[in-house]
Amino acid sequence: MANNDLILVTGANGFVAGHCIKAALARGYRVRGTLRRPEAEAAVRAAVGEAGDRLEFVRAALEANDGWAQAVAGCRMVLHTASPVPLLPLGDPDKVIRPARDGAIRVLTAAAAAGVERTVMTSSGAAVMNAAHEPGHVFTEADWSDVEADIGTYALSKTLAERAAWDFMAADGSGMTLAVVNPTAVFGPVLDRRGGGPGAVLIRLLLGGRLPALPPLAFTAVDVRDVAEIHLRALETPGAAGERFIAASDPIWIMDMARSLAEAIPSHARRIPRREMPVWIIAAVSRMVRPLRGLMRNHATVRRISNDKAQARLGVGFRSSAEATVAMGLSLVKKGMV
């Protein structure tokens, strides 16, 4: 693929999208981003460090057909990163599920009609790991989350959206190929004061001294810079067509995350909690607050997920979860967000 090819990146003001745009521009590609609000353009340009004509924007939203034909026109490739990420529980799950699932189909339909050669879709590790398995099971791209179980709105939206995307391709991809990236919990440096998603919320809570104690929880984390690299390689690698790729590093306990932050950012070390939250408190809270029931299901356990396929097929290496955590913390402090 020629480096002056035009790539569409949906949801251009998102955390992963910003890093994908930055990585694509560094490779010499031209990028078009979609935005729900045109006034967000200046912030995205500032975040990715590009004010020239290699970066352009169109208005399009996952909930409507308007704008998508214009968005994909002339594009050889598409990175579909846009999807709702609720930071707070919503009363109606369809407010997350419908835009994720229907938006994916809108993007794929427009891309196929425009003659796009390859679309790479951002799914999630949440579409892989939320299913019952024997202890010690290592999740791979062959695993799918159980949509019949109580897996939470976000995991359900990502699973249904990815399933819908593969069903669309099986029915009529019009010669276009699809690859999917499944990142786990995403950390790493934020590009602006708006970004970072749920990972930034957690790190800000830790650095800001807002958590009196830490639950015995482990995350399978990944650095956003590695996530962006996987997206670009999935676009560029012919053999990535029709494949899922897990983007994940090593598991990290939240207590170890806190220790790494305290060592790397001594100015905030006193605020960072060091005590562990008793299990009975987690159980009591999760019984009263339905969205937190997953804490009880997964407390004191490490769910393991393999990144072997991404390493072998795409040649991608992974920064450690501790490095991703510290990079996010340092960037949040530098930008005055803590």
C-alpha positions as a Markdown table, in Angstrom:
| # | Residue | x | y | z |
|---|---|---|---|---|
| 1 | Met | 0.0 | 0.0 | 0.0 |
| 2 | Ala | 1.3 | 3.4 | -0.9 |
| 3 | Asn | 2.0 | 5.8 | 2.0 |
| 4 | Asn | -0.1 | 8.6 | 0.4 |
| 5 | Asp | -3.2 | 6.5 | 0.5 |
| 6 | Leu | -6.2 | 8.0 | 2.3 |
| 7 | Ile | -7.4 | 6.3 | 5.5 |
| 8 | Leu | -10.7 | 7.1 | 7.1 |
| 9 | Val | -10.7 | 7.0 | 11.0 |
| 10 | Thr | -14.1 | 7.0 | 12.6 |
| 11 | Gly | -14.6 | 8.8 | 15.9 |
| 12 | Ala | -11.5 | 10.9 | 15.4 |
| 13 | Asn | -11.7 | 12.5 | 18.8 |
| 14 | Gly | -11.5 | 9.1 | 20.6 |
| 15 | Phe | -8.5 | 7.9 | 22.7 |
| 16 | Val | -7.5 | 5.0 | 20.4 |
| 17 | Ala | -8.5 | 7.0 | 17.3 |
| 18 | Gly | -6.1 | 9.9 | 18.2 |
| 19 | His | -3.2 | 7.5 | 18.4 |
| 20 | Cys | -4.2 | 5.7 | 15.2 |
| 21 | Ile | -4.3 | 9.1 | 13.4 |
| 22 | Lys | -0.9 | 10.1 | 14.8 |
| 23 | Ala | 0.6 | 6.8 | 13.8 |
| 24 | Ala | -0.9 | 6.9 | 10.3 |
| 25 | Leu | 0.3 | 10.4 | 9.7 |
| 26 | Ala | 3.8 | 9.4 | 10.9 |
| 27 | Arg | 3.8 | 6.7 | 8.2 |
| 28 | Gly | 3.0 | 9.3 | 5.6 |
| 29 | Tyr | -0.7 | 8.4 | 5.0 |
| 30 | Arg | -3.4 | 11.0 | 4.5 |
| 31 | Val | -6.2 | 10.8 | 7.0 |
| 32 | Arg | -9.8 | 11.8 | 7.1 |
| 33 | Gly | -11.5 | 11.6 | 10.4 |
| 34 | Thr | -15.2 | 11.6 | 11.3 |
| 35 | Leu | -16.6 | 13.8 | 14.1 |
| 36 | Arg | -20.1 | 14.1 | 15.5 |
| 37 | Arg | -19.3 | 17.8 | 16.2 |
| 38 | Pro | -17.3 | 19.8 | 13.7 |
| 39 | Glu | -16.1 | 22.2 | 16.4 |
| 40 | Ala | -14.0 | 19.3 | 17.8 |
| 41 | Glu | -11.6 | 19.6 | 14.8 |
| 42 | Ala | -9.2 | 22.1 | 16.3 |
| 43 | Ala | -8.8 | 19.9 | 19.4 |
| 44 | Val | -8.0 | 16.8 | 17.4 |
| 45 | Arg | -5.5 | 18.6 | 15.2 |
| 46 | Ala | -3.7 | 20.0 | 18.3 |
| 47 | Ala | -3.7 | 16.6 | 19.9 |
| 48 | Val | -2.1 | 14.7 | 17.0 |
| 49 | Gly | 0.1 | 17.6 | 16.0 |
| 50 | Glu | -1.1 | 18.1 | 12.5 |
| 51 | Ala | -2.5 | 21.3 | 11.1 |
| 52 | Gly | -1.8 | 20.6 | 7.4 |
| 53 | Asp | -3.9 | 19.3 | 4.6 |
| 54 | Arg | -2.9 | 15.7 | 5.1 |
| 55 | Leu | -5.6 | 15.6 | 7.8 |
| 56 | Glu | -9.2 | 16.5 | 7.1 |
| 57 | Phe | -12.6 | 15.9 | 8.7 |
| 58 | Val | -16.2 | 15.2 | 7.9 |
| 59 | Arg | -19.3 | 15.2 | 10.1 |
| 60 | Ala | -20.9 | 11.8 | 10.6 |
| 61 | Ala | -22.5 | 10.0 | 13.6 |
| 62 | Leu | -23.1 | 6.3 | 14.2 |
| 63 | Glu | -26.8 | 6.8 | 14.7 |
| 64 | Ala | -27.5 | 8.3 | 11.2 |
| 65 | Asn | -26.8 | 7.5 | 7.6 |
| 66 | Asp | -25.9 | 11.1 | 6.8 |
| 67 | Gly | -22.3 | 11.8 | 6.0 |
| 68 | Trp | -21.0 | 8.3 | 5.6 |
| 69 | Ala | -20.9 | 8.2 | 1.8 |
| 70 | Gln | -18.9 | 11.5 | 1.9 |
| 71 | Ala | -16.7 | 10.1 | 4.6 |
| 72 | Val | -15.5 | 7.0 | 2.7 |
| 73 | Ala | -15.3 | 8.6 | -0.7 |
| 74 | Gly | -11.8 | 8.1 | -2.1 |
| 75 | Cys | -10.6 | 6.1 | 0.8 |
| 76 | Arg | -8.6 | 2.9 | 0.2 |
| 77 | Met | -8.8 | 1.8 | 3.9 |
| 78 | Val | -11.0 | 2.4 | 6.9 |
| 79 | Leu | -10.2 | 2.2 | 10.7 |
| 80 | His | -13.5 | 2.0 | 12.4 |
| 81 | Thr | -12.6 | 2.9 | 16.0 |
| 82 | Ala | -15.9 | 4.7 | 17.0 |
| 83 | Ser | -18.1 | 3.1 | 19.5 |
| 84 | Pro | -19.9 | 4.4 | 22.7 |
| 85 | Val | -17.9 | 3.9 | 25.9 |
| 86 | Pro | -20.2 | 4.6 | 28.9 |
| 87 | Leu | -18.3 | 5.8 | 31.9 |
| 88 | Leu | -21.5 | 5.7 | 34.1 |
| 89 | Pro | -24.3 | 3.1 | 34.1 |
| 90 | Leu | -27.1 | 3.9 | 31.7 |
| 91 | Gly | -30.8 | 3.1 | 32.2 |
| 92 | Asp | -31.4 | 1.9 | 28.7 |
| 93 | Pro | -28.7 | -0.5 | 27.3 |
| 94 | Asp | -29.9 | 0.2 | 23.8 |
| 95 | Lys | -28.4 | 3.7 | 24.0 |
| 96 | Val | -25.0 | 1.9 | 23.8 |
| 97 | Ile | -25.8 | -1.2 | 21.9 |
| 98 | Arg | -27.7 | 0.3 | 19.0 |
| 99 | Pro | -25.0 | 2.9 | 18.0 |
| 100 | Ala | -22.3 | 0.3 | 18.4 |
| 101 | Arg | -24.0 | -2.4 | 16.3 |
| 102 | Asp | -25.9 | -0.3 | 13.8 |
| 103 | Gly | -23.0 | 2.1 | 13.4 |
| 104 | Ala | -20.7 | -0.7 | 12.5 |
| 105 | Ile | -23.0 | -1.8 | 9.8 |
| 106 | Arg | -23.4 | 1.8 | 8.5 |
| 107 | Val | -19.6 | 2.1 | 8.2 |
| 108 | Leu | -19.2 | -1.3 | 6.5 |
| 109 | Thr | -22.0 | -0.7 | 4.1 |
| 110 | Ala | -20.7 | 2.7 | 3.0 |
| 111 | Ala | -17.1 | 1.4 | 2.8 |
| 112 | Ala | -18.1 | -1.6 | 0.7 |
| 113 | Ala | -20.2 | 0.5 | -1.6 |
| 114 | Ala | -17.2 | 2.9 | -2.1 |
| 115 | Gly | -14.8 | 0.2 | -3.0 |
| 116 | Val | -12.7 | 0.3 | 0.2 |
| 117 | Glu | -10.2 | -2.5 | 0.1 |
| 118 | Arg | -9.7 | -3.1 | 3.9 |
| 119 | Thr | -11.6 | -2.1 | 7.0 |
| 120 | Val | -10.1 | -2.7 | 10.4 |
| 121 | Met | -12.7 | -2.5 | 13.2 |
| 122 | Thr | -11.9 | -1.9 | 16.9 |
| 123 | Ser | -13.7 | -4.4 | 19.0 |
| 124 | Ser | -12.7 | -5.3 | 22.5 |
| 125 | Gly | -11.3 | -7.9 | 24.8 |
| 126 | Ala | -14.7 | -7.6 | 26.4 |
| 127 | Ala | -16.0 | -9.4 | 23.3 |
| 128 | Val | -13.7 | -12.3 | 24.0 |
| 129 | Met | -13.3 | -12.8 | 27.8 |
| 130 | Asn | -16.8 | -12.7 | 29.2 |
| 131 | Ala | -17.7 | -16.3 | 29.1 |
| 132 | Ala | -17.6 | -19.2 | 31.6 |
| 133 | His | -14.5 | -21.4 | 31.3 |
| 134 | Glu | -12.5 | -23.8 | 33.4 |
| 135 | Pro | -9.9 | -22.3 | 35.8 |
| 136 | Gly | -6.7 | -21.6 | 34.0 |
| 137 | His | -8.3 | -21.1 | 30.6 |
| 138 | Val | -6.3 | -18.9 | 28.3 |
| 139 | Phe | -8.6 | -16.8 | 26.1 |
| 140 | Thr | -7.7 | -16.5 | 22.4 |
| 141 | Glu | -9.3 | -15.2 | 19.3 |
| 142 | Ala | -11.4 | -18.3 | 19.1 |
| 143 | Asp | -13.3 | -17.3 | 22.2 |
| 144 | Trp | -16.5 | -15.2 | 22.3 |
| 145 | Ser | -18.3 | -13.6 | 25.2 |
| 146 | Asp | -21.6 | -15.1 | 26.1 |
| 147 | Val | -24.3 | -12.6 | 25.1 |
| 148 | Glu | -26.9 | -14.6 | 27.0 |
| 149 | Ala | -25.1 | -14.0 | 30.3 |
| 150 | Asp | -25.1 | -10.8 | 32.4 |
| 151 | Ile | -21.8 | -9.5 | 31.0 |
| 152 | Gly | -22.7 | -5.8 | 31.2 |
| 153 | Thr | -23.8 | -3.3 | 28.7 |
| 154 | Tyr | -20.4 | -2.4 | 27.2 |
| 155 | Ala | -19.2 | -6.0 | 26.7 |
| 156 | Leu | -22.6 | -6.8 | 25.2 |
| 157 | Ser | -22.4 | -3.9 | 22.8 |
| 158 | Lys | -18.9 | -4.8 | 21.6 |
| 159 | Thr | -19.8 | -8.5 | 21.2 |
| 160 | Leu | -23.0 | -7.8 | 19.3 |
| 161 | Ala | -21.3 | -5.2 | 17.1 |
| 162 | Glu | -18.4 | -7.4 | 16.2 |
| 163 | Arg | -20.8 | -10.4 | 15.5 |
| 164 | Ala | -22.9 | -8.1 | 13.2 |
| 165 | Ala | -19.7 | -7.0 | 11.4 |
| 166 | Trp | -18.7 | -10.6 | 10.6 |
| 167 | Asp | -22.2 | -11.5 | 9.6 |
| 168 | Phe | -22.3 | -8.5 | 7.2 |
| 169 | Met | -19.0 | -9.6 | 5.6 |
| 170 | Ala | -20.2 | -13.2 | 5.2 |
| 171 | Ala | -23.4 | -11.9 | 3.5 |
| 172 | Asp | -21.9 | -9.3 | 1.2 |
| 173 | Gly | -18.6 | -7.6 | 1.7 |
| 174 | Ser | -18.4 | -6.6 | -2.0 |
| 175 | Gly | -14.8 | -7.6 | -2.3 |
| 176 | Met | -13.7 | -5.6 | 0.8 |
| 177 | Thr | -11.8 | -7.5 | 3.6 |
| 178 | Leu | -12.2 | -7.0 | 7.3 |
| 179 | Ala | -9.8 | -7.5 | 10.2 |
| 180 | Val | -10.7 | -6.9 | 13.9 |
| 181 | Val | -8.6 | -5.7 | 16.8 |
| 182 | Asn | -9.7 | -6.7 | 20.3 |
| 183 | Pro | -7.9 | -4.5 | 22.9 |
| 184 | Thr | -8.1 | -5.2 | 26.6 |
| 185 | Ala | -8.1 | -2.3 | 29.2 |
| 186 | Val | -6.3 | 0.5 | 27.3 |
| 187 | Phe | -3.8 | 2.7 | 29.1 |
| 188 | Gly | -0.8 | 4.8 | 27.9 |
| 189 | Pro | -0.2 | 8.5 | 27.2 |
| 190 | Val | -3.2 | 10.8 | 26.7 |
| 191 | Leu | -2.9 | 13.3 | 23.8 |
| 192 | Asp | -5.2 | 16.0 | 25.2 |
| 193 | Arg | -7.2 | 16.9 | 28.3 |
| 194 | Arg | -10.4 | 15.2 | 27.0 |
| 195 | Gly | -8.9 | 11.7 | 26.3 |
| 196 | Gly | -8.1 | 8.5 | 28.0 |
| 197 | Gly | -11.5 | 6.8 | 28.6 |
| 198 | Pro | -12.1 | 4.5 | 31.5 |
| 199 | Gly | -8.3 | 3.9 | 32.0 |
| 200 | Ala | -7.7 | 7.6 | 32.6 |
| 201 | Val | -10.6 | 7.7 | 35.1 |
| 202 | Leu | -9.0 | 5.0 | 37.1 |
| 203 | Ile | -5.5 | 6.5 | 37.1 |
| 204 | Arg | -6.9 | 9.9 | 38.1 |
| 205 | Leu | -8.7 | 8.3 | 41.0 |
| 206 | Leu | -5.5 | 6.6 | 42.1 |
| 207 | Leu | -3.3 | 9.7 | 41.7 |
| 208 | Gly | -5.9 | 12.0 | 43.2 |
| 209 | Gly | -6.2 | 10.1 | 46.4 |
| 210 | Arg | -9.9 | 9.5 | 45.9 |
| 211 | Leu | -9.8 | 5.8 | 46.7 |
| 212 | Pro | -9.3 | 4.9 | 50.4 |
| 213 | Ala | -8.4 | 1.3 | 49.6 |
| 214 | Leu | -8.0 | -0.9 | 46.6 |
| 215 | Pro | -10.0 | -4.0 | 45.6 |
| 216 | Pro | -8.1 | -7.2 | 44.8 |
| 217 | Leu | -8.5 | -6.8 | 41.1 |
| 218 | Ala | -6.3 | -7.6 | 38.2 |
| 219 | Phe | -6.4 | -6.0 | 34.7 |
| 220 | Thr | -5.2 | -7.3 | 31.4 |
| 221 | Ala | -3.9 | -4.0 | 30.1 |
| 222 | Val | -2.4 | -2.8 | 26.9 |
| 223 | Asp | -0.6 | 0.4 | 25.8 |
| 224 | Val | -2.6 | 2.6 | 23.4 |
| 225 | Arg | 0.5 | 3.1 | 21.3 |
| 226 | Asp | 0.6 | -0.7 | 20.7 |
| 227 | Val | -3.1 | -0.7 | 20.0 |
| 228 | Ala | -2.5 | 1.9 | 17.2 |
| 229 | Glu | 0.4 | -0.1 | 15.8 |
| 230 | Ile | -1.8 | -3.2 | 15.6 |
| 231 | His | -4.5 | -1.3 | 13.7 |
| 232 | Leu | -2.0 | 0.0 | 11.1 |
| 233 | Arg | -0.4 | -3.4 | 10.7 |
| 234 | Ala | -3.8 | -5.1 | 10.3 |
| 235 | Leu | -4.4 | -2.6 | 7.5 |
| 236 | Glu | -1.1 | -3.2 | 5.8 |
| 237 | Thr | -0.7 | -7.0 | 6.2 |
| 238 | Pro | -2.5 | -9.0 | 3.4 |
| 239 | Gly | -2.8 | -12.1 | 5.6 |
| 240 | Ala | -4.8 | -10.1 | 8.3 |
| 241 | Ala | -7.9 | -10.4 | 6.2 |
| 242 | Gly | -10.7 | -12.2 | 7.9 |
| 243 | Glu | -8.9 | -12.4 | 11.3 |
| 244 | Arg | -9.3 | -11.2 | 14.8 |
| 245 | Phe | -6.2 | -9.9 | 16.7 |
| 246 | Ile | -6.1 | -9.6 | 20.5 |
| 247 | Ala | -4.2 | -6.5 | 21.7 |
| 248 | Ala | -3.1 | -7.3 | 25.3 |
| 249 | Ser | 0.0 | -7.2 | 27.5 |
| 250 | Asp | 0.6 | -8.8 | 30.9 |
| 251 | Pro | -2.0 | -8.9 | 33.7 |
| 252 | Ile | -1.4 | -6.3 | 36.5 |
| 253 | Trp | -3.0 | -6.2 | 39.9 |
| 254 | Ile | -4.4 | -2.8 | 40.8 |
| 255 | Met | -2.1 | -2.8 | 43.9 |
| 256 | Asp | 1.0 | -3.2 | 41.6 |
| 257 | Met | -0.4 | -0.5 | 39.4 |
| 258 | Ala | -0.5 | 1.8 | 42.4 |
| 259 | Arg | 3.0 | 0.9 | 43.4 |
| 260 | Ser | 4.4 | 1.6 | 39.9 |
| 261 | Leu | 2.6 | 5.0 | 39.9 |
| 262 | Ala | 4.0 | 5.9 | 43.3 |
| 263 | Glu | 7.5 | 5.1 | 42.3 |
| 264 | Ala | 7.3 | 7.0 | 39.0 |
| 265 | Ile | 5.4 | 10.0 | 40.2 |
| 266 | Pro | 6.8 | 10.8 | 43.7 |
| 267 | Ser | 4.9 | 14.1 | 43.8 |
| 268 | His | 1.7 | 12.2 | 44.1 |
| 269 | Ala | 2.9 | 9.1 | 46.0 |
| 270 | Arg | 1.3 | 10.1 | 49.3 |
| 271 | Arg | -2.1 | 10.3 | 47.8 |
| 272 | Ile | -2.0 | 6.8 | 46.2 |
| 273 | Pro | -3.8 | 4.2 | 48.3 |
| 274 | Arg | -1.8 | 1.3 | 49.6 |
| 275 | Arg | -4.4 | -0.6 | 51.7 |
| 276 | Glu | -6.4 | -3.5 | 50.2 |
| 277 | Met | -10.2 | -3.4 | 50.4 |
| 278 | Pro | -11.8 | -6.3 | 52.3 |
| 279 | Val | -13.7 | -8.8 | 50.1 |
| 280 | Trp | -16.9 | -8.4 | 52.2 |
| 281 | Ile | -17.1 | -4.7 | 51.2 |
| 282 | Ile | -16.8 | -5.6 | 47.5 |
| 283 | Ala | -19.5 | -8.2 | 48.0 |
| 284 | Ala | -21.9 | -5.8 | 49.8 |
| 285 | Val | -21.5 | -3.0 | 47.3 |
| 286 | Ser | -21.8 | -5.3 | 44.3 |
| 287 | Arg | -25.1 | -6.8 | 45.7 |
| 288 | Met | -26.6 | -3.3 | 46.0 |
| 289 | Val | -25.2 | -1.8 | 42.8 |
| 290 | Arg | -25.9 | -4.0 | 39.8 |
| 291 | Pro | -23.2 | -2.6 | 37.4 |
| 292 | Leu | -20.6 | -3.5 | 40.0 |
| 293 | Arg | -21.5 | -7.2 | 40.2 |
| 294 | Gly | -18.7 | -8.0 | 37.9 |
| 295 | Leu | -16.2 | -6.9 | 40.6 |
| 296 | Met | -17.4 | -9.8 | 42.7 |
| 297 | Arg | -17.3 | -12.3 | 39.8 |
| 298 | Asn | -13.7 | -11.4 | 39.0 |
| 299 | His | -12.1 | -10.3 | 42.3 |
| 300 | Ala | -8.9 | -12.0 | 43.3 |
| 301 | Thr | -8.6 | -13.8 | 39.9 |
| 302 | Val | -6.4 | -13.3 | 36.9 |
| 303 | Arg | -8.1 | -13.9 | 33.5 |
| 304 | Arg | -5.4 | -14.8 | 31.0 |
| 305 | Ile | -5.6 | -13.8 | 27.4 |
| 306 | Ser | -3.1 | -14.7 | 24.7 |
| 307 | Asn | -1.4 | -12.1 | 22.4 |
| 308 | Asp | 0.5 | -14.8 | 20.5 |
| 309 | Lys | -1.4 | -14.3 | 17.2 |
| 310 | Ala | -0.7 | -10.5 | 17.0 |
| 311 | Gln | 2.9 | -11.1 | 17.7 |
| 312 | Ala | 3.3 | -13.9 | 15.2 |
| 313 | Arg | 1.1 | -12.7 | 12.4 |
| 314 | Leu | 1.6 | -8.9 | 12.6 |
| 315 | Gly | 5.1 | -8.8 | 14.3 |
| 316 | Val | 3.8 | -6.5 | 17.0 |
| 317 | Gly | 5.6 | -6.3 | 20.4 |
| 318 | Phe | 3.9 | -5.1 | 23.6 |
| 319 | Arg | 5.0 | -2.7 | 26.3 |
| 320 | Ser | 4.4 | -3.9 | 29.8 |
| 321 | Ser | 1.2 | -3.0 | 31.6 |
| 322 | Ala | 3.3 | -1.2 | 34.3 |
| 323 | Glu | 4.9 | 1.0 | 31.5 |
| 324 | Ala | 1.4 | 1.7 | 30.0 |
| 325 | Thr | 0.1 | 2.7 | 33.4 |
| 326 | Val | 3.0 | 5.0 | 34.3 |
| 327 | Ala | 2.9 | 6.6 | 30.8 |
| 328 | Met | -0.8 | 7.5 | 31.3 |
| 329 | Gly | -0.1 | 8.8 | 34.8 |
| 330 | Leu | 2.8 | 11.0 | 33.7 |
| 331 | Ser | 0.8 | 12.4 | 30.8 |
| 332 | Leu | -2.2 | 13.2 | 33.1 |
| 333 | Val | 0.1 | 15.0 | 35.5 |
| 334 | Lys | 1.8 | 16.9 | 32.7 |
| 335 | Lys | -1.5 | 18.1 | 31.3 |
| 336 | Gly | -2.7 | 19.2 | 34.7 |
| 337 | Met | -5.5 | 16.6 | 34.8 |
| 338 | Val | -4.7 | 15.4 | 38.3 |
